[in-house]
Amino acid sequence: MLPSSTVENYLKAIYHGQSDLPNGRDLVPMGQLAAALNVVPGTATTMVKALAEAGLVTYEPYAGVRLTQAGALLAAMVLRRHRLVELFLVQVMGMSWTEVHDEAEQLEHVVSDRLIERMDEMLGRPSVDPHGDPIPSAEGALDHREYHTLLDCPLGRHAIVTRVLDQDPDFLRFVEQSDLKPGQHLEVEARDKASDSVRVSVKEHRAITLGTRAASKLLVEVVAS
């Protein structure tokens, strides 16, 4: 099976699905996969069976699907193209980080490996994209370091925003306007369960109050004191 854009989208969706599974589980439910791809479950099942025949996934009826080693490598290469394209569009083309996701969704299927290698070299072999998502290596290796969210990092400790998990343009604009982009230094001052809110201080001691849903989408690295 040649990796068409549809095949690549399925592999990428399964890759993301597996990354979100709780410990001890490695099968992505078919309903979850279908929802991620905005197709009906029957369509997803038909495609997954074809991927299984091609050796790219393992399918267990009524249980779910997981990537094989070959499928995981192909999925990592799609992510690599996507994230390098995003960074190139921001750093070289001058586009806003809020608008490059959809562009990269299209370009990830058509750019050649040679062009991606040239982009990687030109950008200085970056490890993350504009949103802090790790960029797989040319061999498919991906940094799986664990970070805190604003919901569970220690209070009053110096931290740095490392990754934004939501690619929605409106959310990214909110992050930008709130000075919470990757690289921003901050401290979580307080959490209020009654109001489902988190208060953080950023540069020049500016205080920002976030809802817990927004706070869960911002990953941070706590700086050793």
Legacy VTK file of the C-alpha trace (Angstrom):
# vtk DataFile Version 3.0
C-alpha trace
ASCII
DATASET POLYDATA
POINTS 225 float
0.000 0.000 0.000
1.425 3.367 -1.038
1.142 6.059 1.661
-1.616 8.284 0.240
-2.790 11.346 2.140
-5.693 9.307 3.532
-3.365 6.574 4.760
-1.063 9.153 6.327
-3.989 10.878 8.065
-5.132 7.571 9.559
-1.648 6.680 10.763
-1.170 10.113 12.297
-4.554 9.948 14.037
-3.737 6.519 15.491
-0.317 7.815 16.584
-1.940 10.718 18.426
-4.578 8.415 19.853
-1.984 6.029 21.249
-0.075 8.946 22.793
-3.208 9.959 24.714
-4.014 6.477 26.049
-3.666 5.872 29.795
-0.847 3.667 31.013
-1.416 -0.010 30.388
-3.483 0.475 27.250
-2.228 0.478 23.666
-5.378 0.037 21.550
-7.157 3.101 20.165
-10.946 2.498 20.183
-12.471 2.598 16.712
-15.092 5.128 17.766
-12.364 7.470 18.978
-10.453 7.072 15.711
-13.567 7.691 13.612
-14.372 10.841 15.594
-10.825 12.146 15.205
-11.034 11.742 11.433
-14.657 12.923 11.180
-15.837 9.719 9.483
-18.430 7.108 10.426
-17.130 4.047 12.322
-17.790 1.734 9.373
-15.554 3.813 7.120
-12.791 3.822 9.730
-13.043 0.049 10.178
-12.787 -0.593 6.439
-9.675 1.562 6.189
-8.082 0.041 9.288
-8.553 -3.458 7.881
-6.717 -2.351 4.727
-3.927 -0.878 6.850
-3.706 -4.156 8.775
-3.355 -6.114 5.538
-0.508 -3.781 4.579
1.265 -4.455 7.878
0.907 -0.895 9.158
-1.467 -1.555 12.059
-2.718 -4.370 14.246
-6.519 -4.488 14.381
-8.449 -6.280 17.099
-12.214 -6.370 16.382
-14.334 -4.834 19.156
-11.159 -3.688 20.903
-9.298 -1.216 18.722
-6.173 -0.604 16.689
-2.465 0.015 17.283
0.411 0.902 14.966
2.998 -1.666 14.002
6.647 -0.629 13.961
6.368 0.158 10.237
3.174 2.156 10.781
4.669 4.098 13.677
7.677 5.073 11.548
5.467 6.343 8.727
3.328 8.286 11.200
6.450 9.866 12.730
7.598 10.969 9.275
4.239 12.673 8.658
4.587 14.493 11.980
8.152 15.448 11.105
7.048 16.990 7.807
4.103 18.760 9.428
6.062 20.310 12.257
9.046 21.363 10.162
6.700 22.965 7.644
4.974 24.882 10.460
8.296 26.180 11.744
9.451 27.104 8.251
6.248 29.026 7.584
6.673 30.980 10.824
10.416 31.635 10.823
11.090 32.013 7.110
7.765 32.990 5.556
6.737 35.265 8.417
3.330 33.697 8.967
1.599 33.789 12.335
1.811 30.678 14.488
-1.998 30.848 14.704
-2.486 30.133 10.996
0.160 27.594 9.990
-1.496 24.392 11.247
-4.022 24.136 8.415
-1.382 25.015 5.824
0.914 22.290 7.176
-1.979 19.786 7.111
-2.010 20.196 3.324
1.728 20.470 2.691
2.717 17.495 4.874
1.465 15.139 2.161
3.254 16.690 -0.804
6.687 17.970 0.277
9.559 15.671 -0.643
12.033 14.162 1.803
14.774 16.157 0.078
12.944 19.433 0.704
12.231 18.513 4.325
15.916 17.732 4.867
16.821 21.128 3.408
14.281 22.864 5.652
15.645 21.021 8.689
19.199 22.096 7.859
18.173 25.680 7.132
16.301 25.947 10.423
19.274 24.644 12.403
18.011 21.130 13.164
15.235 22.320 15.516
13.782 20.043 18.184
10.329 21.644 18.451
7.813 23.447 16.234
6.288 26.914 16.949
3.800 25.387 19.404
6.466 23.449 21.304
5.521 20.081 19.782
8.604 17.842 19.447
9.858 17.218 15.913
10.702 13.562 15.176
14.217 12.926 13.926
14.924 11.687 10.418
14.990 8.194 11.943
11.569 8.612 13.542
12.780 9.116 17.125
10.632 11.439 19.219
11.321 13.132 22.546
8.739 11.794 25.007
9.712 13.865 28.033
6.923 14.464 30.522
6.025 18.018 31.515
3.648 19.548 34.045
0.503 21.415 33.091
-0.487 24.612 34.855
-2.885 22.433 36.852
-0.256 20.300 38.548
3.048 22.178 38.550
4.275 23.340 41.997
2.935 26.671 43.233
5.357 29.564 43.461
8.068 27.866 41.417
9.807 29.355 38.396
8.594 27.546 35.257
8.883 27.927 31.482
6.085 27.292 29.001
7.243 24.447 26.745
4.228 23.384 24.701
0.696 24.405 23.714
-1.540 21.398 23.143
-4.442 23.117 21.358
-3.912 24.257 17.744
-7.203 26.172 17.492
-6.419 29.665 16.129
-8.638 31.409 18.698
-6.881 29.629 21.562
-3.451 30.401 20.106
-4.392 34.079 19.836
-5.472 34.010 23.483
-2.140 32.426 24.452
-0.238 35.048 22.476
-2.203 37.964 23.935
-1.679 36.565 27.433
2.125 36.292 26.993
2.004 32.513 27.451
3.771 31.316 24.303
6.500 28.650 24.530
9.602 30.132 26.149
7.651 32.414 28.483
8.752 32.389 32.129
6.029 32.326 34.757
4.925 31.210 38.207
1.617 29.641 39.191
0.457 31.721 42.139
-2.815 30.011 43.086
-5.511 27.558 42.054
-9.164 27.974 43.008
-11.284 24.815 42.788
-14.492 26.711 43.498
-14.086 28.905 40.421
-12.134 26.362 38.324
-9.370 28.897 37.808
-5.601 29.221 37.914
-3.731 32.476 38.534
-0.251 32.889 37.066
2.243 35.733 37.003
4.300 36.423 33.904
6.781 39.099 32.926
6.803 42.282 34.991
4.628 40.501 37.546
1.563 40.674 35.321
-1.183 38.448 36.769
-3.395 36.335 34.499
-6.334 34.182 35.519
-7.087 31.143 33.374
-9.865 28.615 33.406
-8.764 25.072 34.217
-9.537 23.896 30.668
-7.119 26.450 29.218
-4.565 25.743 31.943
-4.601 22.027 31.097
-3.479 22.803 27.556
-0.271 24.604 28.566
2.735 22.438 29.430
5.577 23.822 31.496
9.009 22.795 32.691
9.811 23.646 36.287
13.236 25.273 36.611
15.464 23.841 39.309
16.079 26.350 42.073
LINES 1 226
225 0 1 2 3 4 5 6 7 8 9 10 11 12 13 14 15 16 17 18 19 20 21 22 23 24 25 26 27 28 29 30 31 32 33 34 35 36 37 38 39 40 41 42 43 44 45 46 47 48 49 50 51 52 53 54 55 56 57 58 59 60 61 62 63 64 65 66 67 68 69 70 71 72 73 74 75 76 77 78 79 80 81 82 83 84 85 86 87 88 89 90 91 92 93 94 95 96 97 98 99 100 101 102 103 104 105 106 107 108 109 110 111 112 113 114 115 116 117 118 119 120 121 122 123 124 125 126 127 128 129 130 131 132 133 134 135 136 137 138 139 140 141 142 143 144 145 146 147 148 149 150 151 152 153 154 155 156 157 158 159 160 161 162 163 164 165 166 167 168 169 170 171 172 173 174 175 176 177 178 179 180 181 182 183 184 185 186 187 188 189 190 191 192 193 194 195 196 197 198 199 200 201 202 203 204 205 206 207 208 209 210 211 212 213 214 215 216 217 218 219 220 221 222 223 224
